[in-house]
Amino acid sequence: MTEEDSIFDPTLKKKKKKKKTFDIDAALAEGDTVESAPSAADELFKDDVDDLDLDLKKKKKKKKTFNLDDLDNALPDKEEGEGEGGNQDDVAMDDNFDLELDFSKAKKKKKKKKDLDELMAEADDKQEDKENVERLPDEVDESSVQWMSSDRDYTYEELLNRVFEIMRDKNPDMVAGKKQKFVMKPPQVVRIGTKKTSFANFTEICKTLHRQPKHLLDFLLAELGTSGSVDGNSQLIIKGRFQQKQIENVLRRYIKEYVTCHTCRSPDTILQKDTRLFFLQCETCGSRCSVASIKSGFQAVTSKRAAIRAKTA
Amino acid sequence: MSIQNLNTFDPFADASKGSEDDVQDGLVHIRIQQRNGRKTLTTVQGLSSDYDLKKIVRACKKEFACNGTVIEHPEYGEVLQLQGDQRENICQWLTKSGLAKPDQLKVHGF
């Protein structure tokens, strides 16, 4: 190890200087992460310990980026949200990720570091990652090491597989994409007479979604192409016959567009109106994206034309 | 290799195209409206005015065995109106005939 150190000395020095604070943190946290760095405890020289810490961190960083990719892949429908977020989003996402996985592993402690430094160090870390992986075969998992012994170039797929294997090993609870379900009460839809429908728990659902009743009302009426209003006992009366299933469909579309974050799908969002446009601000990942305004569009004449004429004339 | 700076570029090219399109970025809205009883109406808004809507509605009427018409609206342009719930049919037909891409279609209603 020392020999190899001498080869990589200049860069490592630089690193150390740059991230002194982390090293202290890392050293402090070392006690509870022995299992992830079995050789760390044996090292007596300060230098070596530092090196190891750095390596560990780099590995973790790499893992994290892949996790992000994974998350991204798991979100097919966030096209609009992504473009404007940019760097800030990424950082926010990192934070978010830290929070989400915090309970699973103690090593998370070490991951809490300044985002700025991380961003700065990201570029050269990526290059060094590969070297480090090869340099420290003792702390690599045994599962996918067929190429560890040889000197040949490994492919991207191999690295990716390895990362995912490590990820699964360390967090068995997040294997299947880790979907958190957003449970809410079904809408209570009752027919009133033959021509009207009552949506009984309308305000309740607005409350669970944290949305203005007016906004949801606008959306429902525009989508269903009818008229309606909220009556005295806070239920919504819609003109026309609708079944619970149909209302559920529309509600689902509303939640997808106006409640869940387009980037991380968290339902913990705020809808703000800003210069005539609605923006969806996510409380979990901090992303902010504009959402489509509610337009009812073309409405065909369905009532008796004579009646309309009588009304307007 | 072409030099990008020297390419001729008409800054109004897509502007004129955009005005022809629709109010909203080329989306085709397919809506359903309830009439009296079990009857419904399907409206198709936002088809490009490059197409002859009369011919389209003629083909649709034949294909779906329903009546239909083209309505001129001051704000939304020409709107197809078909009798009955033709949302599925019109989506398939529009994509099959290449008049609209699947991601351009936006189906509203229950």
Chai-1 contact restraints between the chains, C-beta under 6 A:
chainA,res_idxA,chainB,res_idxB,connection_type,confidence,min_distance_angstrom,max_distance_angstrom,comment,restraint_id
A,E223,B,H108,contact,1.0,0.0,6.0,A-B,restraint_1
A,G225,B,R31,contact,1.0,0.0,6.0,A-B,restraint_2
A,G225,B,Q33,contact,1.0,0.0,6.0,A-B,restraint_3
A,G240,B,Q34,contact,1.0,0.0,6.0,A-B,restraint_4
A,Q246,B,F110,contact,1.0,0.0,6.0,A-B,restraint_5
A,N249,B,F110,contact,1.0,0.0,6.0,A-B,restraint_6
A,V250,B,F110,contact,1.0,0.0,6.0,A-B,restraint_7
A,G297,B,H29,contact,1.0,0.0,6.0,A-B,restraint_8
A,G297,B,Q45,contact,1.0,0.0,6.0,A-B,restraint_9
A,F298,B,T43,contact,1.0,0.0,6.0,A-B,restraint_10
A,F298,B,Q45,contact,1.0,0.0,6.0,A-B,restraint_11
A,F298,B,H73,contact,1.0,0.0,6.0,A-B,restraint_12
A,F298,B,Y76,contact,1.0,0.0,6.0,A-B,restraint_13
A,F298,B,V79,contact,1.0,0.0,6.0,A-B,restraint_14
A,A300,B,Q33,contact,1.0,0.0,6.0,A-B,restraint_15
A,A300,B,L41,contact,1.0,0.0,6.0,A-B,restraint_16
A,A300,B,T43,contact,1.0,0.0,6.0,A-B,restraint_17
A,A300,B,Q81,contact,1.0,0.0,6.0,A-B,restraint_18
A,T302,B,Q33,contact,1.0,0.0,6.0,A-B,restraint_19
A,T302,B,R35,contact,1.0,0.0,6.0,A-B,restraint_20
